């Protein structure tokens, strides 16, 4: 790790969060790097939570 990179904790939302520790220069770079990592299916299944802001309804 050099002076420019810092550790970032990144949560990428799929149907739950996957948490990664990433070395990057900033938050944006950390997110881009984390998106390329494999999905940890065990973590997704153990962290499923309601996300009310994502709920959507439309009258048909």
PyMOL CGO cylinders between C-alpha atoms (Angstrom):
from pymol import cmd
from pymol.cgo import CYLINDER

trace = [
    CYLINDER, 0.00, 0.00, 0.00, 1.50, 3.34, -1.01, 0.3, 1, 1, 1, 1, 1, 1,
    CYLINDER, 1.50, 3.34, -1.01, 0.72, 6.84, 0.28, 0.3, 1, 1, 1, 1, 1, 1,
    CYLINDER, 0.72, 6.84, 0.28, -1.98, 7.42, -2.36, 0.3, 1, 1, 1, 1, 1, 1,
    CYLINDER, -1.98, 7.42, -2.36, -4.06, 4.31, -1.68, 0.3, 1, 1, 1, 1, 1, 1,
    CYLINDER, -4.06, 4.31, -1.68, -6.32, 3.86, 1.32, 0.3, 1, 1, 1, 1, 1, 1,
    CYLINDER, -6.32, 3.86, 1.32, -8.52, 0.97, 2.41, 0.3, 1, 1, 1, 1, 1, 1,
    CYLINDER, -8.52, 0.97, 2.41, -12.20, 1.36, 1.63, 0.3, 1, 1, 1, 1, 1, 1,
    CYLINDER, -12.20, 1.36, 1.63, -15.13, -0.76, 2.81, 0.3, 1, 1, 1, 1, 1, 1,
    CYLINDER, -15.13, -0.76, 2.81, -17.53, -1.08, -0.08, 0.3, 1, 1, 1, 1, 1, 1,
    CYLINDER, -17.53, -1.08, -0.08, -21.04, -2.54, -0.05, 0.3, 1, 1, 1, 1, 1, 1,
    CYLINDER, -21.04, -2.54, -0.05, -22.46, -3.39, -3.43, 0.3, 1, 1, 1, 1, 1, 1,
    CYLINDER, -22.46, -3.39, -3.43, -26.20, -4.01, -3.44, 0.3, 1, 1, 1, 1, 1, 1,
    CYLINDER, -26.20, -4.01, -3.44, -27.39, -7.05, -5.36, 0.3, 1, 1, 1, 1, 1, 1,
    CYLINDER, -27.39, -7.05, -5.36, -30.34, -8.65, -3.56, 0.3, 1, 1, 1, 1, 1, 1,
    CYLINDER, -30.34, -8.65, -3.56, -28.34, -8.04, -0.41, 0.3, 1, 1, 1, 1, 1, 1,
    CYLINDER, -28.34, -8.04, -0.41, -24.95, -6.51, 0.25, 0.3, 1, 1, 1, 1, 1, 1,
    CYLINDER, -24.95, -6.51, 0.25, -21.53, -7.98, -0.47, 0.3, 1, 1, 1, 1, 1, 1,
    CYLINDER, -21.53, -7.98, -0.47, -18.81, -6.35, 1.60, 0.3, 1, 1, 1, 1, 1, 1,
    CYLINDER, -18.81, -6.35, 1.60, -15.26, -6.03, 0.32, 0.3, 1, 1, 1, 1, 1, 1,
    CYLINDER, -15.26, -6.03, 0.32, -12.08, -4.40, 1.57, 0.3, 1, 1, 1, 1, 1, 1,
    CYLINDER, -12.08, -4.40, 1.57, -10.40, -2.63, -1.33, 0.3, 1, 1, 1, 1, 1, 1,
    CYLINDER, -10.40, -2.63, -1.33, -7.19, -0.62, -1.73, 0.3, 1, 1, 1, 1, 1, 1,
    CYLINDER, -7.19, -0.62, -1.73, -7.95, 2.48, -3.80, 0.3, 1, 1, 1, 1, 1, 1,
    CYLINDER, -7.95, 2.48, -3.80, -7.18, 6.18, -4.13, 0.3, 1, 1, 1, 1, 1, 1,
    CYLINDER, -7.18, 6.18, -4.13, -10.79, 7.26, -3.45, 0.3, 1, 1, 1, 1, 1, 1,
    CYLINDER, -10.79, 7.26, -3.45, -14.33, 5.99, -2.91, 0.3, 1, 1, 1, 1, 1, 1,
    CYLINDER, -14.33, 5.99, -2.91, -15.20, 6.01, -6.62, 0.3, 1, 1, 1, 1, 1, 1,
    CYLINDER, -15.20, 6.01, -6.62, -12.19, 3.89, -7.52, 0.3, 1, 1, 1, 1, 1, 1,
    CYLINDER, -12.19, 3.89, -7.52, -12.94, 1.52, -4.63, 0.3, 1, 1, 1, 1, 1, 1,
    CYLINDER, -12.94, 1.52, -4.63, -16.50, 0.98, -5.87, 0.3, 1, 1, 1, 1, 1, 1,
    CYLINDER, -16.50, 0.98, -5.87, -15.32, 0.32, -9.43, 0.3, 1, 1, 1, 1, 1, 1,
    CYLINDER, -15.32, 0.32, -9.43, -12.78, -2.23, -8.20, 0.3, 1, 1, 1, 1, 1, 1,
    CYLINDER, -12.78, -2.23, -8.20, -15.29, -3.95, -5.90, 0.3, 1, 1, 1, 1, 1, 1,
    CYLINDER, -15.29, -3.95, -5.90, -17.80, -4.35, -8.74, 0.3, 1, 1, 1, 1, 1, 1,
    CYLINDER, -17.80, -4.35, -8.74, -15.34, -6.61, -10.53, 0.3, 1, 1, 1, 1, 1, 1,
    CYLINDER, -15.34, -6.61, -10.53, -14.99, -9.00, -7.56, 0.3, 1, 1, 1, 1, 1, 1,
    CYLINDER, -14.99, -9.00, -7.56, -16.99, -12.23, -7.43, 0.3, 1, 1, 1, 1, 1, 1,
    CYLINDER, -16.99, -12.23, -7.43, -20.31, -12.21, -5.59, 0.3, 1, 1, 1, 1, 1, 1,
    CYLINDER, -20.31, -12.21, -5.59, -20.19, -13.86, -2.17, 0.3, 1, 1, 1, 1, 1, 1,
    CYLINDER, -20.19, -13.86, -2.17, -23.46, -15.81, -2.32, 0.3, 1, 1, 1, 1, 1, 1,
    CYLINDER, -23.46, -15.81, -2.32, -23.26, -16.88, 1.34, 0.3, 1, 1, 1, 1, 1, 1,
    CYLINDER, -23.26, -16.88, 1.34, -23.06, -13.26, 2.45, 0.3, 1, 1, 1, 1, 1, 1,
    CYLINDER, -23.06, -13.26, 2.45, -26.03, -12.24, 0.31, 0.3, 1, 1, 1, 1, 1, 1,
    CYLINDER, -26.03, -12.24, 0.31, -28.22, -14.95, 1.79, 0.3, 1, 1, 1, 1, 1, 1,
    CYLINDER, -28.22, -14.95, 1.79, -27.22, -14.04, 5.33, 0.3, 1, 1, 1, 1, 1, 1,
    CYLINDER, -27.22, -14.04, 5.33, -27.76, -10.27, 4.93, 0.3, 1, 1, 1, 1, 1, 1,
    CYLINDER, -27.76, -10.27, 4.93, -31.06, -9.98, 3.08, 0.3, 1, 1, 1, 1, 1, 1,
    CYLINDER, -31.06, -9.98, 3.08, -32.91, -6.98, 4.50, 0.3, 1, 1, 1, 1, 1, 1,
    CYLINDER, -32.91, -6.98, 4.50, -35.92, -4.90, 3.51, 0.3, 1, 1, 1, 1, 1, 1,
    CYLINDER, -35.92, -4.90, 3.51, -35.05, -1.79, 1.55, 0.3, 1, 1, 1, 1, 1, 1,
    CYLINDER, -35.05, -1.79, 1.55, -38.21, 0.29, 1.70, 0.3, 1, 1, 1, 1, 1, 1,
    CYLINDER, -38.21, 0.29, 1.70, -36.85, 2.94, -0.65, 0.3, 1, 1, 1, 1, 1, 1,
    CYLINDER, -36.85, 2.94, -0.65, -36.62, 0.29, -3.38, 0.3, 1, 1, 1, 1, 1, 1,
    CYLINDER, -36.62, 0.29, -3.38, -40.24, -0.86, -3.05, 0.3, 1, 1, 1, 1, 1, 1,
    CYLINDER, -40.24, -0.86, -3.05, -42.38, 0.12, -5.99, 0.3, 1, 1, 1, 1, 1, 1,
    CYLINDER, -42.38, 0.12, -5.99, -46.06, -0.23, -6.89, 0.3, 1, 1, 1, 1, 1, 1,
    CYLINDER, -46.06, -0.23, -6.89, -48.03, 0.76, -9.94, 0.3, 1, 1, 1, 1, 1, 1,
    CYLINDER, -48.03, 0.76, -9.94, -51.75, 0.46, -10.56, 0.3, 1, 1, 1, 1, 1, 1,
    CYLINDER, -51.75, 0.46, -10.56, -52.53, -1.79, -13.50, 0.3, 1, 1, 1, 1, 1, 1,
]
cmd.load_cgo(trace, "trace")
